[in-house]
Amino acid sequence: MRNIVLASFIVLIFSCLSAQEDIGKQNFTLEECLQYAETHNFSLQSADINVSTSELSLRQAKENIAPTVSASASQNFSFGNYEKSVGWGGSYGINAGMTLFNGLSNANKIKQSQLNVEQSQLQLESNKNNIRVSVIQAFLAIMMNEDMLDYQQQVLESSREQMEQGKKQFDVGQILESDYQMLQAQYTSDLYNIENTKHNIQSNYLALKKLLSIDPNREIVISRPDSATLFKSLDLPSLQELIERSTNYLPELKMSENEITAAEYDVKIQKSGFYPTLSANAGISTGYNGSNLTTPNTGWGTQLWHGLGENIGLSLNIPIYQRSNVRNNVKMAEYRAQQVELEQKETEYQVNQELRQNYLDVATAQNNYIAAEAKKDAYFANYKTYKLRFQYGSVTAVDLIQQQTNFLNQLNNYMQAKYSYVLKRKILDVYMGIPVTL
């Protein structure tokens, strides 16, 4: 019984130690990285504050049509040196005012503010798309270098075997010392290639942490998808589907359309300066004179009551001559509207061009990946053949190393082509507003 309790206690201690080692370490899938970045990325948080700011401006624009109410109070004292008299008094009032008509300026400002809220929301979504692309790129860079590391470790093991084989051949005089030194140098080069790849992986993780706004000291690990599942999700849509879905989703296109509407509202706001302004005002006031407080029936309360007065009125301000300020402001706003309309057409044209070019880039990247994979397999088979021939002494160390170098170069091209294809294909999903998965 004691042995069981002791064993359980030891297991508990090791479990606690293991749990402490994992504190701060978290596995992230690509989907989790994207979700985390949307919530924690600093630039996206700043864009979200801009949305709140525009919403506050909208509330203020709506409140500007409400009446203004103000209260006033004054108290004064006077002293006469000649007659040695002292006087004091006070006045109090409440006033309210409201603009009844100003050429619909306030109404158009409200609509413009509503449009600004939508623009800030679209800008936030556009920023999210940029962060999504960057997160995908950083995530795939980690995957690519981890794959490269696996291959390099296999090559290092092969280089070690070749070096050991070369040592035996050199000892019995089958190869020259220079050939053996070449094999040693190749092993050292492969060893440092692994170290450099590990550094690249660390750099990729730093880039990913920056996008997620995670403490650089915090340890995270990506959860790699299954390769078969990865390439099942890379079916290429038709060009027509890409253009239609992207046109309906991309925030940049909607923002350029809203810019036209905002410019039209600005023209209307400037034109309101041609119209008269009609305002309503009302007020109530009273006061007292301290020198009369000693007179019968002229106490403080009586004076305030008898001094009570109300007023209500309308005021009309008709613009007659404003040195052409309003006319010129309207013209400037109209020019701006024309400019925005041209910019919208240019944006639409550029987006359409970029979508078509990106589609062609994905198709090209797919072909490059297929070709690079075939060449990688062929160079690897050739490298294995030279390894076998080297063991039997039919090729030199220089020939073997050359074939190994050729294979490593082609392996690097294959990795670049593979993950370039995945990245470009997933960017199309971002453009179409489709949730990105691996």
C-alpha positions in Angstrom: 0.0 0.0 0.0 2.8 2.4 0.9 4.5 1.6 -2.4 1.4 2.5 -4.3 1.0 5.8 -2.5 4.7 6.6 -3.0 4.4 5.8 -6.8 1.3 8.0 -7.1 3.0 10.9 -5.3 6.0 10.7 -7.6 3.8 10.6 -10.7 1.9 13.7 -9.3 5.2 15.6 -8.9 6.4 14.9 -12.4 3.0 15.9 -13.8 3.2 19.2 -12.0 6.7 19.8 -13.2 5.6 19.0 -16.8 2.7 21.3 -16.5 4.9 24.1 -15.3 7.2 23.6 -18.3 4.2 24.1 -20.7 3.0 27.3 -19.1 3.0 30.0 -21.7 3.3 27.5 -24.6 0.4 27.3 -26.9 -0.4 25.5 -30.2 -2.0 27.6 -32.9 -3.7 26.4 -36.1 -3.8 28.9 -38.9 -7.5 29.5 -38.2 -6.7 30.3 -34.5 -3.8 32.6 -35.6 -6.2 34.6 -37.8 -8.9 34.8 -35.1 -6.3 35.8 -32.4 -4.8 38.5 -34.7 -8.3 40.0 -35.4 -8.7 40.6 -31.6 -5.2 41.4 -30.4 -3.3 43.0 -33.3 -2.4 46.5 -32.4 -3.1 48.1 -35.7 -6.5 46.5 -35.8 -7.3 47.7 -32.3 -6.4 51.2 -33.5 -8.7 50.8 -36.5 -11.5 49.7 -34.2 -11.0 52.8 -32.1 -11.5 54.8 -35.3 -14.8 53.1 -35.8 -15.9 54.1 -32.3 -14.7 57.7 -33.0 -16.8 57.9 -36.2 -19.8 56.5 -34.3 -19.3 59.3 -31.7 -19.2 61.9 -34.4 -22.5 60.5 -35.8 -24.1 60.9 -32.4 -22.9 64.4 -32.2 -24.2 65.2 -35.7 -27.7 64.0 -34.6 -27.6 65.9 -31.4 -26.7 69.1 -33.2 -30.4 69.4 -34.4 -31.6 69.5 -30.8 -32.2 72.9 -29.1 -29.5 74.4 -26.9 -30.4 75.5 -23.4 -28.3 77.7 -21.2 -28.7 79.4 -17.8 -27.2 82.7 -16.7 -26.8 84.4 -13.3 -25.1 87.6 -12.3 -24.6 89.3 -8.9 -23.2 92.8 -8.5 -22.2 95.2 -5.7 -21.6 98.9 -5.9 -20.2 101.5 -3.4 -20.5 105.3 -3.6 -17.6 107.2 -1.9 -19.4 110.6 -1.9 -22.7 109.6 -0.4 -21.3 106.5 1.4 -23.9 104.3 -0.2 -23.9 100.6 -0.9 -25.9 99.0 -3.6 -26.3 95.4 -4.8 -28.5 93.5 -7.2 -28.8 90.4 -9.3 -30.3 89.0 -12.5 -31.1 85.5 -13.6 -32.3 83.9 -16.8 -32.8 80.7 -18.8 -32.5 80.8 -22.6 -33.1 78.2 -25.4 -32.4 78.3 -29.1 -33.0 76.0 -32.0 -32.2 76.1 -35.7 -35.3 75.4 -37.7 -33.9 75.6 -41.2 -30.4 76.1 -42.6 -30.6 74.7 -46.1 -30.8 71.0 -44.8 -27.1 71.4 -43.8 -27.6 69.4 -40.5 -29.6 66.7 -42.2 -26.9 66.2 -44.9 -24.2 66.2 -42.2 -26.0 63.4 -40.4 -26.1 61.3 -43.6 -22.4 62.1 -44.2 -21.5 61.0 -40.7 -23.5 57.8 -41.2 -21.4 57.2 -44.3 -18.2 57.9 -42.3 -19.1 55.2 -39.9 -19.6 52.7 -42.7 -16.2 53.9 -44.2 -14.4 53.3 -40.9 -15.9 49.8 -40.7 -14.9 49.0 -44.2 -11.4 50.3 -43.5 -11.2 48.0 -40.5 -12.2 45.1 -42.7 -9.6 46.1 -45.3 -6.9 46.2 -42.6 -8.0 42.8 -41.4 -7.5 41.4 -44.9 -4.0 42.8 -45.0 -3.2 41.2 -41.6 -4.8 37.9 -42.8 -2.5 37.8 -45.8 0.6 38.6 -43.6 -0.4 35.9 -41.0 -0.9 33.3 -43.8 2.5 34.2 -45.2 4.3 34.0 -41.8 2.5 30.7 -41.0 3.5 29.1 -44.3 7.0 30.4 -44.0 7.3 28.4 -40.7 5.9 25.3 -42.4 8.3 25.6 -45.3 11.4 26.0 -43.2 10.3 23.1 -40.9 9.9 20.9 -44.0 13.3 22.1 -45.2 14.8 21.3 -41.8 13.5 17.7 -42.0 15.1 17.2 -45.4 18.4 18.9 -44.3 18.6 16.6 -41.3 18.2 13.6 -43.6 20.9 15.0 -45.9 23.2 15.7 -42.9 22.9 12.0 -41.9 23.8 11.0 -45.4 26.8 13.4 -45.4 28.0 11.9 -42.1 27.8 8.4 -43.6 29.6 9.6 -46.7 32.3 11.2 -44.6 32.8 8.0 -42.6 32.9 6.0 -45.8 35.5 8.5 -47.2 37.6 8.1 -44.1 37.8 4.3 -44.6 38.6 4.8 -48.3 41.3 7.3 -47.5 42.8 5.1 -44.8 43.3 2.3 -47.4 44.4 4.7 -50.1 41.3 4.5 -52.4 40.8 8.2 -52.4 43.0 11.3 -52.0 43.2 13.3 -48.9 41.7 16.3 -50.7 38.6 14.1 -51.5 38.2 13.2 -47.9 38.6 16.9 -46.9 35.8 17.8 -49.4 33.5 15.3 -47.7 34.4 16.8 -44.3 33.7 20.3 -45.6 30.4 19.2 -47.1 29.3 17.7 -43.7 30.2 20.9 -42.0 28.3 22.9 -44.6 25.2 20.7 -44.2 25.5 21.1 -40.4 25.5 24.9 -40.6 22.7 24.8 -43.1 20.6 23.2 -40.4 21.5 25.9 -37.9 20.6 28.6 -40.4 17.3 27.0 -41.1 16.6 26.9 -37.3 17.4 30.6 -37.2 15.0 31.2 -40.1 12.2 29.4 -38.2 12.8 31.5 -35.1 12.7 34.6 -37.3 9.4 33.4 -38.8 8.0 32.9 -35.4 9.0 36.4 -34.4 7.2 37.7 -37.4 4.1 35.7 -36.5 4.1 36.9 -32.9 4.4 40.5 -34.1 1.2 40.1 -36.2 -0.6 38.4 -33.2 0.8 41.1 -30.9 2.2 38.4 -28.6 5.1 38.8 -26.2 8.3 37.7 -28.1 9.3 35.7 -25.1 6.2 33.7 -25.1 6.6 30.3 -26.7 4.1 29.2 -29.4 4.0 26.3 -31.8 2.0 26.1 -35.0 -0.3 23.1 -35.6 0.5 21.8 -39.0 -2.3 20.5 -41.2 -2.1 17.2 -42.9 -0.5 17.5 -46.4 -3.3 15.6 -48.1 -5.9 17.9 -46.5 -3.9 20.9 -47.4 -3.9 20.3 -51.1 -7.6 19.2 -51.2 -8.5 22.8 -50.2 -6.6 24.3 -53.2 -9.1 23.8 -55.9 -9.0 26.8 -58.2 -12.3 28.6 -58.8 -13.2 29.9 -62.2 -12.1 33.4 -63.1 -15.7 34.6 -63.3 -16.4 33.3 -59.8 -13.3 35.0 -58.5 -14.3 38.4 -60.0 -17.9 38.2 -59.0 -17.3 37.2 -55.4 -14.4 39.6 -54.9 -16.3 42.5 -56.5 -19.2 41.9 -54.0 -16.9 41.6 -51.0 -13.7 43.7 -51.3 -14.0 46.7 -48.9 -11.8 48.9 -51.2 -14.5 48.8 -53.9 -17.3 49.7 -51.5 -15.2 52.5 -49.9 -14.5 54.0 -53.3 -18.3 54.0 -54.1 -19.0 55.6 -50.7 -16.5 58.3 -51.4 -18.6 59.4 -54.3 -21.7 59.6 -52.1 -19.8 61.5 -49.4 -18.6 64.0 -52.0 -22.2 64.5 -53.2 -23.2 65.2 -49.6 -20.4 67.7 -49.3 -21.7 69.6 -52.4 -25.2 69.8 -50.8 -23.7 71.0 -47.5 -21.8 73.8 -49.3 -25.0 74.8 -51.2 -26.9 75.2 -48.0 -24.9 78.5 -47.6 -27.1 80.0 -50.3 -30.3 79.5 -48.2 -31.5 81.7 -45.3 -31.2 80.4 -41.8 -34.3 80.4 -39.6 -33.9 80.1 -35.8 -36.2 80.1 -32.9 -35.4 81.3 -29.4 -37.1 81.6 -26.1 -36.1 82.7 -22.6 -37.2 83.7 -19.1 -35.5 86.2 -16.9 -35.8 88.1 -13.6 -33.8 90.1 -11.1 -33.8 92.3 -8.0 -32.3 95.5 -6.7 -30.9 95.3 -3.1 -31.4 99.0 -2.4 -35.1 98.5 -2.5 -35.3 95.6 -0.1 -36.1 98.0 2.8 -39.1 99.5 1.1 -42.5 97.9 1.9 -43.7 95.2 -0.5 -40.3 95.3 -2.4 -38.6 92.3 -0.7 -36.3 90.0 -2.5 -39.0 87.4 -3.4 -41.5 90.1 -4.5 -38.9 91.7 -6.8 -38.0 88.4 -8.4 -41.7 87.7 -9.0 -42.6 91.1 -10.4 -39.5 91.2 -12.5 -40.2 87.8 -14.1 -40.3 88.1 -17.9 -40.6 85.7 -20.8 -39.6 86.1 -24.4 -40.0 84.1 -27.6 -39.1 84.9 -31.1 -37.9 83.9 -34.6 -34.8 85.2 -36.3 -34.2 85.0 -40.1 -30.7 85.4 -41.5 -30.7 86.0 -45.3 -27.3 85.9 -47.1 -27.0 88.7 -49.6 -23.4 89.1 -50.4 -20.6 86.8 -49.1 -17.8 87.7 -51.4 -18.4 84.6 -53.5 -17.2 82.3 -50.7 -20.2 80.0 -50.9 -20.2 79.9 -54.7 -16.5 79.0 -54.7 -16.9 76.5 -52.0 -19.6 74.8 -54.0 -17.5 74.8 -57.1 -14.6 73.3 -55.2 -16.9 70.6 -53.8 -18.1 69.8 -57.3 -14.6 69.5 -58.6 -13.8 67.1 -55.7 -16.9 65.0 -56.6 -15.7 64.7 -60.2 -12.2 63.7 -59.0 -13.6 61.1 -56.6 -15.7 59.6 -59.4 -12.6 59.3 -61.6 -10.7 57.7 -58.7 -13.5 55.2 -58.2 -13.3 54.1 -61.8 -9.6 53.8 -61.6 -9.8 51.7 -58.4 -12.4 49.4 -60.0 -10.2 49.0 -63.1 -7.1 48.3 -61.0 -8.8 45.8 -58.8 -10.2 44.0 -61.8 -6.7 43.9 -63.3 -5.1 42.6 -60.1 -7.7 39.9 -59.7 -7.0 38.6 -63.2 -3.3 38.8 -62.7 -3.5 37.0 -59.4 -5.6 34.3 -61.0 -2.9 33.8 -63.6 -0.2 33.8 -60.9 -1.9 31.0 -59.1 -2.2 28.9 -62.2 1.5 29.5 -63.0 2.4 28.7 -59.4 0.5 25.5 -59.6 2.4 24.5 -62.7 5.7 25.5 -61.2 5.0 23.4 -58.1 4.1 20.3 -60.1 7.3 20.7 -62.3 9.5 21.4 -59.3 8.2 18.3 -57.5 9.0 16.1 -60.4 12.5 17.6 -60.8 13.1 17.3 -57.0 12.3 13.5 -57.1 14.5 13.1 -60.2 17.5 14.9 -58.7 17.1 12.9 -55.4 17.1 9.6 -57.3 20.2 10.7 -59.2 21.9 11.7 -55.9 21.1 8.3 -54.4 22.7 6.6 -57.4 25.9 8.7 -57.0 26.0 7.8 -53.4 25.9 4.1 -54.2 28.5 4.5 -57.0 30.8 6.4 -54.5 30.7 3.5 -52.1 32.0 1.3 -54.9 34.6 3.9 -55.9 33.3 4.5 -59.4 32.8 8.3 -58.9 34.9 10.9 -57.0 33.9 12.8 -53.9 33.7 15.9 -56.1 31.1 14.2 -58.4 29.1 13.1 -55.3 29.1 16.5 -53.7 28.1 18.2 -57.0 25.0 15.9 -57.2 24.2 16.5 -53.6 24.4 20.3 -54.2 22.2 20.0 -57.3 19.6 18.1 -55.2 19.6 20.6 -52.4 19.2 23.5 -54.9 16.3 21.7 -56.5 14.9 20.9 -53.1 14.9 24.6 -52.2 13.2 25.5 -55.5 10.6 22.8 -54.7 9.9 24.2 -51.3 9.6 27.8 -52.6 7.3 26.6 -55.4 5.1 24.5 -53.1 4.4 27.2 -50.5 4.3 30.0 -53.0 1.4 28.1 -54.7 -0.4 27.6 -51.4 0.1 31.3 -50.4 -1.2 32.7 -53.7 -4.2 30.3 -53.7 -5.2 31.3 -50.1 -4.9 35.0 -51.0 -7.7 34.4 -53.5 -9.9 33.2 -50.6 -9.1 36.4 -48.7 -10.2 38.5 -51.8 -13.4 36.5 -52.1 -14.2 36.9 -48.4 -14.0 33.2 -47.8 -12.7 32.0 -44.3 -9.2 30.8 -44.8 -8.4 27.2 -43.7 -5.6 24.8 -44.1 
